Amino acid sequence: MKKLMMVTAVACGFGLQAVAQDSTKNGGFTISGYAEAYYLYDANRPLNNTRPGFVYSHNRANEVNVNLAFLKGSYNSDRVRANLAIGAGTYMNANLAAEPGVLKNIYEANAGVKLSKSSNLWLDAGIMPSHIGFESAVGKDNWTVTRSIVADNSPYYEAGAKLGYTSKNEKWYFAAMYLNGWQRIQRVDGNSTPAFGTQITFKPSSSVTLNYSTFAGNDKPDSVRLMRYYHNVYGIFNVSDKFGITAGFDYGMEQKEKGKNKLNNWYTGVVILKYSPDKTNSIALRGEYFQDENGVIIATGTPEGFKTFGWSVNYDRQLFANAVWRLELRSFHGKEEYFVKRDLSTTKSSPVVATAIALSF
């Protein structure tokens, strides 16, 4: 985690996704790319131009930068699939800081085989998007410019093996994972314990998605082993062509001491409302709360730990089929003074203004 200080951000993000395809009867190779540049303005004007330590996406302030850019190659056939994406940007710097060497630039690298001719049962292995949460690292795929606190403080990616099954009517998806850790490509030195995950997704209709994901494992060396248990629940409801609701609740627990039964816990909730009067314009409102009293995920050193409410207002305008301009107002309001100003004084609030352009091809 990074140090705690808050930033007002004006984010200018632009994404780029290119597709070139060489398909055959049994499969096809696709090349795509994505890039998201942004500018962040922070009212607290931190000396090092870095957003608070719990922010891992769009985390640079008062400068033009790239949040995420990658070039991706994909191969898909009836029984085999593979993906490789090489990435760069402040998202990669912040989220993969603990990974060694070239692994810091691997956004995605996995291969999968279909285990049954008659059933949609796949075994995938490698570096994959996380099975936890409804928000992606790819900005254009989210309803807001910036990520929710819960998205930044739960895995964006995971490394390991995944067994996934989709029902014939495509309403149910079940998956079980064997993982290297909590957002880890390379397991922590001195750690010999694998982690595990599960996911159940139910889509009763094209307008409703319900998901329940879990994680269980130790993400520390064996000498200080602390088991972590995490539950992620969310629903996405497209009420109409113009109105949608996303709501999520996460609850985590971790042992206080190795071999002891007592647990520290943290929880968070988020609700996002989206209104699109037409295909060109959309507005999103977000409310969220994150409580980590014992500093398991977000350590503050304050008596009551991390207790923060946040809100944001987001406006998107679709410029072209593959380009969108975005504007966001956001603010965090803490129980205590978690956020550091330029003069090194602390404050309970951190307003953010974000503007973004995203391109995809």
N, C-alpha and C positions, 0 to 999 in steps of 0.2 A: 504494500500500500504506500501511497505517497503522503506527504505531510498535509495536514488539514488547513486549508485556507480557501476562501471563497472568491469567486470571480464573477463579474458580470460579463457575459459573452455576447458579442455579435458574431454569429457564425455564418460564414459564407462557404457553403459546401457545393462542390459540383462533382457529379459522378459520371462515369464513362463506362459503358458496357458494349463491347463490340462482339459481333457474332459472325464467324465465317465457318461454313459447314462443308464437310466432305462425307456424304452419307452413302451407305451401301445397303444392300437388301437386308442384312442382319444387324446393322448398327450404323452409327455415325460419329464423326469426330467434330467437336465444336470448339471454337476459340472465342472467348469473351474477355472483356476487360471492364474495369470499374475504377473511377477516381473521384474523390470527394475533397475539394479544397474548401477552406473555411477561414473566416476572420472572426475573432472573438474579442469583444470589449467587456472588461470587468470593471464595475464601478469601484470595487475595493482596490484596484490597480496593484496587484501583488508585485513585489520587487523582481521576482524571477519569472514573471509572466506565465505562471503555471496555476491551473485551477486547483481546487482542494484535492487532498490525497485520496478521496473516495470517488473521484471522477477519472475515468479511464478512456473516455471517448470525447473528442473535441476538448482536450485538456490544456491547450495552449491559449493564452490570452493576449490581446492587443498586438497581434501579428497575423499576417496572411500565412496559412500553412495548409498542409494536406492531411486530412484525417485518415483516409484509407484509399490506397490505390493498389489494384492487383491485375495481373494478367492470368487468365485461367484457361486451361485446356481440359476438355471433358470427352470421354468416350462412352457410348451407350449401345448395347446390343440386347438381345432377348435374355441372355444369361450372364452377361458380364458388364460391369461399369467401373469407371475410374475417373478421378478428378485430381488435378494439380493446379494450385494457384500460388503464385509468388507475389508477396505484398510488401508495401512500404507505407510510411506515414506515421503520424503521432499516435494513432490507435495501435499500430504494431509496436512502436517503441514502448508504450505504456503497458500493454497487456502481455507482451512476450519478453519483457525485460529480464526475466529469470531464466530464459532458455539460452542454451549455449550456441555459439557460432551461427551458422546459416539457418538454424531452426528459428531464429528471430524473424526471418523473412518468409516463413511458410504460413500462408493463410489457410490453405487446405491441401491435403495430400492423402488420398484414400483410394482403395480398390474394393470391389464387391463382386460376389458371385451369387446367382440365384440357385437355391438349393433344391427347388422342386419345379418340375415342369408344369404341374397343375395348380400349384399354390403360389401366391406372391410372397415368398419367404426368402429373404436375403441375408447374407452374412457380409458385413462391411468391416474393414479394418484400416487404421491409419489415423490421420488428423482430420477431424470432422467438426461441423457446427455443433454446438451444445444442444442437448436434448432438454435443457432447462430454459424456460422463459419464452415470451412471445415477441421479444425484440431482437433484431439482427444487428450485426456490426455494420451492415450495408445500409447507410442512411436512407436511401430512396425507398427502401422497403418498409419503413416505419412511418407512423402517423405524425411524429414530431421530429424536429431537427436534432435535438439532443436526446440521449438515452435516459431512462428513469434511473433512480438511485439503485433499485434492485437489479437492473440489467448490468450496470457497471460493477456490481458487487456480488455477482454470481457468474458462473462460467459463460463466456462467449464461445469457447471452443473446447474440445476434449480429444484425447488420444487414447486409442484402445481398439476394442472389437465390439461390434454391435450386431445382434440378431434381431431382425425386424420383420414383422408379418402384417400385411394389409388384407383385410377381409375381401371377399369377392365383390361385395356390394360397395366397397371402399368407404364404409362408414366407420370402421374400427381399425385402429393401428396399435399394435403392441410391440414393445422393444425391450430388450435387456442388454446392458452394457458391462463390459469388463474394462476398467479405466486405469490410467496411470496416476490419476489424482484429480484434485480440484483445479480445473483449468491448467493442466500440465501436459506438455509434450514429453519431456524427460522427467522421470520420477525423481523426487527429492533425494539427495544423497543420504544414505543411511536408512532409507525407507524400503522395506521388503514386503509391504502389505499393499495389495491391489485395492482399488475402489470399485464400487458397483453402482449402476444406475438402472432405473426402470422408467418406462413411459407408456401411458395409455391415452390415446386420443380418440374422441368420439365425435363424428360429424353427422348428426341426425338429418341435416339438410345442408344445402349449399350455402346457407346464410348463417349457420351456427357451428362453432368449433369449441369443444370442451376438452381440456387437457389436465392430466395429473402426472407429474414427473417426480422422481426421487433420486437422492444420492446418498450413499453410505460409504465411508472410508476414512482413512487417516492420511493427512497431507503433511505430516511432520516425520522427522527421523524416528526410528523405532525406540530410541532412548527416551524420547518424550512423547510417545504415541498418545494422541488424543483423537478418539473416534468422533466423526462428524456425521450428523444425520439431517437431511434437508428435504423439505416438501415444497413443491411448486404447483399451484393450482391456478388456472386462468380460463376465461371464456371470452370468445370473440363473437359478437352478435351484430350482423349486418341487418338491422331492422328493416331497412329499405334501401333503394338505390342511392339515397341521399344521406342516410343517417346510420351511424355505427357506434357500438359501445365495446370497449375492451376493459375487462376487470381482472385483476390478479391478486393473489395473496400467497406469500411465502413465509415459511416458518422453519427456522434452523435450530439445531442443538449441537453442542460439542462438550465433551468431557472437561470438567474443571481440572482434574488431575489424572495422570496415567493410572489405570487400574481401579479408579473410583467410579461410583455410580452417579455422583452429583453432576448435573449438567448446567452449562450456561446456555442461554437461548436468545434468539433475536427474531424479529418478525417485521414484515413490511407489506403494505398494500398500495395498489395503484389503480386509478380509474381514468380512462381516456375516452372522451366523447368526440366524435368526428361528424361534421356536417359538410356535405358537398352539394351546393345548389345546382351545379352543372359539372360537366366533365373537365372544366378548366380550373375551377377554384374550389378550395376546401379550407375549412377551419377546424382546428382541434383544440380541445381544452383538457388539461391534465391536472389531477390532484394526486398527491402521494404522501406517504408517511413511512419513515424508517426508524426503528428503535433497536439499538444494540447496546443495552445498558452495561454489559460486561466487556465490551470492546473486542469481541471475537473477530468480527469482520472489519469494523471501523473503530480504531482506537483513538480516543481523544485525550485521555489522562484527566478528564473532568469527573467530578463526583457522581454525576448521574449518567455518565456515558453519552452515547450518541442518540439523540432524540430530535429528529428534524422533519418538519412538514415542508413540502414543496408544491408549487403550482406553475403552470405555464400556459400560454396562449400561442397557438401556431397557425400561420397562414401559408398555404401553398398555392402557387399558380403554375399550371402546366404550360410551359412555353412551346414545346414540341412533343412529339410522341416519346422522345427519349431525353427530354430536358425539363427540369422543374426548378422554379425559384422559390425559396422558402424564407420565412421571417418568423422569429420566435421571441417572445418575452417570457423570462423565467426568473423565479426567485426561490431561495431556500430560507427557511426561518427555523433556527435552532433553539432548543431549550436553554442552552448556554452559549457562550461566545466561542464558537468553533472556528470562525473565519477571521483571517488576518488581513489587515489593511496595509497600504504601502508604508505608513509610518510605524508599522509593527504593532499597532494597537489592535485589539480584537473586537468583533462585533457579532451579533446574533443573526444577522441577515446577509444575504448575498444575492442581489438582483442580477439578472442576465438578459442581455439582448443578443439575439442570434439572427444572422441572415445567411442564406445559403443558396447556391445554384448546384443542381445535380444533373449530370448527363449520363446516359447509358447507351451502349451500342453493342 
